[in-house]
Structure formats: structure tokens, C-alpha cells
């Protein structure tokens, strides 16, 4: 099983649960409490749940899946969940081939992936949103850049510049830094093409333009953040759950003249942060047939108050009770 690897998340604060209860968590911003919807329900254990489950997919969701698996095994000691996180693109073939029952993805499936699944099973895969993420653009903690527009982000990472910025941004002075790092060339860090985060960033931040050849591809989200933390001129992207005290998540603006938005829970919930997204768990559910009990109960655990507390603990943003109630109907 994938070992827990959330020790790099150093910021600590308290999260309010229901009315007044506080627990220690690792959130995105040390001055903002991440709130759990008081309408979330506690998990209710059932009988007859045992066996093995394989999870293959997203690196971004690796820690979340590990923490959920640990919590689930406390309820059901006879359950074993094996987790492999090498990128979202590994989830669809694993579900199709039956080598995994759980397919975590940091993006939605592509039409080609859905078509391949449907050709085999004659129905579509079921997408279960499990958390909210603000895909952050990280710089070194000593980099004072106040914010970036999406056109600037595009001009830093992409050679296509489909957001229409008038020049290729290669130096920090082109992004508004007049002293200090201003004359330094920007070091760009990113993910590889197997990553759902790579695909989401390409689609939404680059408008499906091409990445620059200079992007230093990293094997995982934590590696991107670690690289930026060690490079004063560095910039990279990863989920907000990978924020550490050695990097900053740069506020982003959709367009010139619009306010910069922090990668916060409020801005992800209301959609004002340009790079918010859902994180998903894909499963193979035949129409009008129940899921395997172990898979169904694992999803119910994720959707419980305890499961969404794990989301907060890992630095991501929890779902609302209304969203969960609607999604649970998919399991019927």
C-alpha cells in the first residue's frame, strides 16, 4: 500500500465542525479556517464488509486515498485497499481491464476514455466527486509577486499563448517584479502527460496550447512543490493540498483589471478562483445494479463527516452536504 506522505504540509490551524468543535488540520492558508458543512452525517458501520480492493489512478489523490483507506480499515479490519498513484491516465484502463475497482482522477475522463469503457461494458463509468481542489500556481516563499493574470500564467508556461498575452514571459520583470528577482529567468516546473493535473492545467490555463520545452517535468505533485521551494526563481503547479511553508500559492485573476483571487475554500466554492476543480473517484457501476458492498461502503465513508474531515486534513476543500446527498443517489 502507498505509504502516507503528507508530512510536508506544515501549516496548522483549526477547522470548525458543526457547532464549535475544533480539530487540527493542514489547510491552504493559516489565516483561514476550512469549514465542514454541519449537515454532513457521521458514518454508520454495517456488517458483512470484507475483502480486497485496488485503487489505480491520480497522484494528486494519493494521500487522500491513503488516509481514507486507513480510516475505512479502522471500521473494517478485514478490508485491504491497495493504492497505486501514477497519474489519472492510468485509471481508465485499470477500470476497463478490471485490475482496479477504484479509479481516482484529478480531471474528468476524456471522451476517448469513456468510449473505450463503454465499448466493453455497454454503459458509461460513474464519476463520483470526492473533494474540491484549487489548482495552485506556486512560487518560492521569497518571491514577492503579488498576483498573475491567466494570460500571464499562459505566457509563462506555454509557447502557444492562447490567452493572447503580447509577449513570451521569460523573466520575472515581465511578470511585474522590478527589483530583486526581476532580472532572473523563470524556472518552470510541471507534471508529465500521464498526470490529470497536467491535462487540467493544459486545458484551462493554456487553453489546450502547447507547454514550453523548458518545463521541467516532475514525477509527482510533491516533487513540483519541492523543486519550487528550492529554486528562488521557480514556478510550478499542483493541488492546493500540497502547499508547504516554503512556497506561496499566487493569487490569480481571470483577466486584466479583475481582482486577484486567492486559492481559498470560499473562492473555490463560488467559482471565482480561475483554476478550481473537483477531484473524482471513478467506478464501474452497472445500471440498476448495486456496487460491490466494499466499494459502496468506501464511497459512503468518503461522503461521511469523517471522510470529509480527511479532505480537510489533507489540505483540500470538503463537499457540501447537498452535493453529497445528490451524489449518493448514483449508488442506488
N, C-alpha and C positions, 0 to 999 in steps of 0.2 A: 504494500500500500504506500502511496505517496506520503512522505513524511511532512508533518506540519511545518510551514516555513514562514510564519507571519511575524517573526521576532524583529524584523526590520522596521515595523511600524511603531514608531517611538512616541507619537503624540498620544496623550491620555486625557480623557475628560469623563464626564458622567452623562448617561443617557436617561431621560425620563421615561418610565414605563407606566402606563395607566395614570394613576394619580399619586405622584410623589415618590415612587420607588426609584432609586438611583443605582446604576451599575457602571463599573469602569469599562471603557471601550477605547478603541483606536480610531478616531474619526478623521475626517479630512482637515478640519480647521479647529484649532484649540480654543477658539472663542465662540464656537457654535455647537450647541447640543444637538445631536441627531435624535429625533423623536420617533418613538414607535406609536403607531395608531392604537389607542386604548381599546379599540374594537377587536383587536386580534385575540384569538382564543388559544387557551393552553392546549397542548397536545394530549390526547386521550389514548392510552395504550390499549391495544387489542390483543386477542390471543391468536395463536397459530401462525405467527410470522417468524420464519427462519429461512436459511439458505444463503446462496451466494449471488452477488450482483456485480457486474462490471460496468465501470464508467470510463468512457474514452472521449476526449474532446479538448475543450478550451484550457489553455494555460492560465488565462485570467481568472478562471473559476476554480483553479486547482486548490487553493487554500480553503475557499468556501466549501467545496465538495468534501475536503478532508475534515473540516470542522463539523459539517452536517453528519458525515459518516460516524464520527466519534460520538456525537450526541445521540444518534439513532441506535448505535450499538449499546449505549447505556440502557436504552429501553429494551433492546432485543439482543442479548449477549450471543445468541446463536446465529446472528447475521454477520456475514463477511462482505464488505464492499471494497473491491479492488479499483483503484483510481489511477488513470494514466492521462496526463495532460500535455499533449504535444502540439496542440493547436486545434481550432474549431473545425478546420477542414478534415480532420480525422474522424469526426463524429458521424457524419452521414454514412460513409462506407461501413463503419463499425455497426451501425444500426441495421443497415441493409444485409450485411453478412451474418448478423446475429452474434457477433463477438462482444457486443455491449448491449445492455438494456437501458442505459442512461447515456445521453449524448449532450453534455454541456457545451453551449456555444455562446460566444460574446457578440454574435451577429445572427440575423435570421438566415435560414437556409437559402441558397441561391435556387433559382428556378430549375437549373440543371440537376441540382442535388435532389430537389423534391421530385422531379420527373423520374430520376433513377430509382428512388424509393417506390414511387407509385407503379412503375413498370413491374416491380417484383411483387408488391403486395396488393395492388389494385385499390389502394387508398393512400391518403397523404399522411405523413408523420404529424404527430401532435406536438406543438410548441407550447411550452409552459414557461411564462416569465417568472423568474425567481427572485430578482433583485433589480435595483436601478443603479446605474453607474454614470458618472460624469467622466468621460474620457478626457484625461488631463494632458495639457501640454506643459511639460516640466522643464525648468531651468535650474541651474545651480543656485543654492541658497544665497550666494553672494552676488547674484545677478540682479540689478535693480530695475529691470524693465517693468514698467507699470502694467502693461497690457498689450495685446496684439489683436488686430482685426483678422477675420478669417482669410482675407486676401493676403495679408502679411504671412500668416501661417502657411498658406498655399505657396507663396513665393519663396519661403524658406525651404520647404520640403519637396516641392515639385518643380520639374523643368517645363511643365505644360502651362502653368499659371492660368488655370481656367476661371479663377475668381476675378481675373482682369487686372491684377496689380501691374503697374507700369514698368517694373524692373525686377530682375532677379536679385533676391536678397541674399548676399553672401557674408556681409559684415554686420556686426551689431549696431553700428551707427546708422545703417539703413533701416533699422527697426526702432530708432528713436533714442539710442544711447549716445550721448555727445562726449562723455569722458569715460575714464576707466576702461571698460571693455569695448568701447566704441570702435576702435580700430582692429579689434580681434576678429579673425574669421570665425564663422559659426560652425561648430562641430555638430553634425546631425546624427541622431541615433534613432533606430526604429526596429520593427519586427520583421520576420520573414513571411513569405507568402502563404505559409500554412496557417498563419495566425488569423483569427477572426478580427482581432484588433487592427491588424494590418489592412484587412479588407474594409472594415468600417471607416477607418481613417482615410483610406484611399477614396472611398465613395463620398464621404461627407466633407472632409477637409480639403481634398484635392479635386472634388467633382469628377472622380474617376480619371484624373490625369495621371501621368507617369511620375513615379518617385525619381528624385535625382540619383545619379550614380554614386554620389558621395555619401549617401545614407549608410551608416554602419549598422548592419543588421545584427540584432541580438537574439539569443535563443529563447528569451522569456521576458515577461513584464518587469520582473525584479532586476534583470540584467540591464534593461534600459535605464531604470532609475539609478542603479548603482553607477553606471557609466556617466550619467549626467552629474551625479554627486561628486565624482572625481575629476570632472572637467569643467572649469570655470566658464568656458565658452560654449558649453554643451547645451543641447536642446533635444528633447525626445517626447514620446507619447506613451501613456499606459493608463490603465484604470485608476480611479481615484483611491482605490483600496491599497495601492502601492506607494502612496505618499509617505515619505520619511522626513525627518527633521533636517536632512542635508540637501533637500531640493524644495522648490516652490512650484505650485501649480499656477500658471499665469492666467489672470482673468482674460476672457475673450469677448470680442464684440462681433456681432454678425456682419455689420457694415461700418464704414467710416461715419463718424458722427454719432453712432449709437453708443450707449454706455457699456463699459466693460463689465462682464458678469463673472463672478467667482464660480468655481466648480463646487457649489454648495447643494445641500439637500433641497432647499427651497427653490433654487434656480433649476435644478434637475426636475423637480416635481412639476413646476409650472412651465417648463419647456423653454425658459428664457436663456439658459446656458446652451450655446450652439451645438455642443457635442455630447448631449445626454443620450443615453440608450438603455434599453432593457438588456439584462443578461438572461439567457434561456437554458432550459433543460428540455431536450427533445426526447420523445419516447415513441415506441411503436405500439399504438393502441388501435385495435381493430374496431370498426363501428359496431355499436350495440353489444360490445363485449367488455367485461371489466378488465382492468390491468391485473397483472400478477400481483398478489397481495403485498409482497415485499416492495415492489416498485410503487404501488399505490400508496402504501403507508409511508414510504420515504418521502414522497411528494407532500403528503399531508403533514408530515413532520416539518418539512421546509416551510410550509404555509402557516405553521402554528406560531404562537408568540415566541416559543423557544427557538424555532427555526429562524425567525426574523431577527431575534436578538443576535444570532450568529452573524447575520448580514452586517449588523452594526459593528459587532466586534471585529469584523474583518475590514472595516473602513468603507463599506459600500452603503447604499441607502435602501431602507426597507420599503416593502409594498404597503399600500393601503388595504384595510380590511375589505372594502368594497371590491377592489380588484381581485383579491384572493377568493372572495365568495363567488365571483363570476367565473374565475378560472377553475375552481373546484368542480363546477358543473361539467367540465370537459371529462372528468374522470368517471362520471356515472355511466 
